[in-house]
Amino acid sequence: MFGTVRRLRRTAGTIATVAVVALTANACGGQESTAGDSGRSEIHIGAWLPLSGAVAAYGVPQKAGADAYFKMLNANGGINGRKIRWTVKDNAFDPQQTVQIARELVGQDKVVAIVNANGTAQAEAAFPFVLQQSKVPILDEAGGSESWYKPPRAGLFGTQTLYEDQAAAIAAWAVQDGARKILVVHSDPAAFVNVAKQVEPVAKKVDPSVQVDRLAVKFQTTDYTPVISKVKAAKPQAVIVILTSPEAAAFMKEAKLQGLSLPTYAYAPVAAESTISLAKDAAEGLKAVQLVKSPSDPDPSVKEFRTAMAEYEPGQTAGLLALGGWSNAKVFAEIAKSIKGPVTSETIIAAYQKASAVDPGVSPVMHFSPTDHLGTRSVQRVVVKNGIWTPLGDFYTPPVRD
């Protein structure tokens, strides 16, 4: 009897041990798959985007474009058999919220990369935890400054021509069009001021006689009545606006209301459908630079975008900002496809460093290397014509800044 009891206890102990081992194995297997680390089922990436607040006009379409691409990609088998799980959280364009989101995405969700996020100050606030402490790459961020890439930061790779270079492009354009007295109207945060400062050196390089002045406007100002009065008093021959899309629209509407008609140029954040929808006919003739092709371009890559948006994001406009989100998602996917074996933060970084020619089709070819983490310097000129952003020529490289 006692022997029988001992045998039953040993058997029960063995079963319990096997059960614990099995549960542990299953738990570990699930965690690896969720993090995209085992390469078995999915690649988990994340992003912070302004889906609410004053600049939701950027985040919502950017998310829609990337969502459409990832959904199309997953419907066709994903990346080397692995589906993409893209977790997006609303940061309301706030740096403090972005830091908290970064901790959630990296610490709790175990993403292997931040892909297609948005915001310069917002990303910088998250750099210490994401890039330096966690060693998780931040890829294809909408935003950035020259300090991000010169020298290149470990784990940070961009697909957006620097705002400073965009300013150089529109400065040269305004002078080439004949303007000799230029007023730069810009928001007052440091990031906008830095971009505005790039106009004068390039303008004077094209023509030393050019006069450039700057007018700072409080960020998120809605009343542009006094601003336009100051612009009229300055008597410029052209205006360059370094503002968000809603601010630029408010500027254009008030300018028309006060009878001010001047050649007006803008950088890429203004070249959005939201500027036209808010400013309406006041936006007609507005010139800007853009980073992607026109959404109406007959190019097969752009047609693929329009088709996917209609199928996977039918409630969203297939516009420039959505196309930018699509392009960033596609760049990531094309580079990730080159990874043989587990897709981890480390293998993604290594793949980006070797991605010497990535062609998204809808934007310039991206060139990365261990010493160059910014994929492109190219822009395209666009103008509002009959209520539509219309391209003027092909992509080109802006003038070199000193």
Rosetta blueprint (number, residue, H / E / L):
1 M L
2 F H
3 G H
4 T H
5 V H
6 R H
7 R H
8 L H
9 R H
10 R H
11 T H
12 A H
13 G H
14 T H
15 I H
16 A H
17 T H
18 V H
19 A H
20 V H
21 V H
22 A H
23 L H
24 T H
25 A H
26 N H
27 A H
28 C H
29 G H
30 G H
31 Q H
32 E H
33 S H
34 T H
35 A L
36 G L
37 D L
38 S L
39 G L
40 R L
41 S L
42 E E
43 I E
44 H E
45 I E
46 G E
47 A E
48 W E
49 L E
50 P L
51 L L
52 S L
53 G L
54 A L
55 V L
56 A H
57 A H
58 Y H
59 G H
60 V H
61 P H
62 Q H
63 K H
64 A H
65 G H
66 A H
67 D H
68 A H
69 Y H
70 F H
71 K H
72 M H
73 L H
74 N H
75 A H
76 N L
77 G L
78 G L
79 I E
80 N L
81 G L
82 R E
83 K E
84 I E
85 R E
86 W E
87 T E
88 V E
89 K E
90 D E
91 N L
92 A L
93 F L
94 D L
95 P H
96 Q H
97 Q H
98 T H
99 V H
100 Q H
101 I H
102 A H
103 R H
104 E H
105 L H
106 V H
107 G H
108 Q H
109 D L
110 K L
111 V L
112 V L
113 A L
114 I E
115 V E
116 N L
117 A L
118 N E
119 G L
120 T H
121 A H
122 Q H
123 A H
124 E H
125 A H
126 A H
127 F H
128 P H
129 F H
130 V H
131 L H
132 Q H
133 Q H
134 S L
135 K L
136 V L
137 P L
138 I E
139 L E
140 D L
141 E L
142 A E
143 G L
144 G L
145 S L
146 E H
147 S H
148 W H
149 Y H
150 K L
151 P L
152 P E
153 R L
154 A L
155 G L
156 L E
157 F E
158 G E
159 T L
160 Q L
161 T L
162 L L
163 Y H
164 E H
165 D H
166 Q H
167 A H
168 A H
169 A H
170 I H
171 A H
172 A H
173 W H
174 A H
175 V H
176 Q H
177 D L
178 G L
179 A L
180 R L
181 K E
182 I E
183 L E
184 V E
185 V E
186 H E
187 S E
188 D L
189 P L
190 A H
191 A H
192 F H
193 V H
194 N H
195 V H
196 A H
197 K L
198 Q L
199 V H
200 E H
201 P H
202 V H
203 A H
204 K H
205 K H
206 V H
207 D L
208 P L
209 S L
210 V L
211 Q E
212 V E
213 D E
214 R E
215 L E
216 A E
217 V E
218 K L
219 F L
220 Q L
221 T L
222 T L
223 D L
224 Y L
225 T H
226 P H
227 V H
228 I H
229 S H
230 K H
231 V H
232 K H
233 A H
234 A H
235 K L
236 P L
237 Q L
238 A E
239 V E
240 I E
241 V E
242 I E
243 L L
244 T L
245 S H
246 P H
247 E H
248 A H
249 A H
250 A H
251 F H
252 M H
253 K H
254 E H
255 A H
256 K H
257 L H
258 Q L
259 G L
260 L L
261 S L
262 L L
263 P L
264 T E
265 Y E
266 A E
267 Y L
268 A H
269 P H
270 V H
271 A L
272 A L
273 E H
274 S H
275 T H
276 I H
277 S H
278 L H
279 A H
280 K H
281 D H
282 A H
283 A H
284 E L
285 G L
286 L L
287 K E
288 A E
289 V E
290 Q E
291 L L
292 V L
293 K L
294 S L
295 P L
296 S L
297 D L
298 P L
299 D L
300 P H
301 S H
302 V H
303 K H
304 E H
305 F H
306 R H
307 T H
308 A H
309 M H
310 A H
311 E H
312 Y H
313 E L
314 P L
315 G L
316 Q L
317 T L
318 A L
319 G L
320 L H
321 L H
322 A H
323 L H
324 G H
325 G H
326 W H
327 S H
328 N H
329 A H
330 K H
331 V H
332 F H
333 A H
334 E H
335 I H
336 A H
337 K L
338 S L
339 I L
340 K L
341 G L
342 P L
343 V L
344 T L
345 S H
346 E H
347 T H
348 I H
349 I H
350 A H
351 A H
352 Y H
353 Q H
354 K L
355 A L
356 S L
357 A L
358 V E
359 D L
360 P L
361 G L
362 V L
363 S L
364 P L
365 V L
366 M E
367 H L
368 F L
369 S E
370 P L
371 T L
372 D E
373 H L
374 L E
375 G L
376 T L
377 R L
378 S L
379 V E
380 Q E
381 R E
382 V E
383 V E
384 V E
385 K E
386 N L
387 G L
388 I E
389 W E
390 T E
391 P E
392 L E
393 G E
394 D E
395 F E
396 Y E
397 T L
398 P L
399 P L
400 V L
401 R L
402 D L
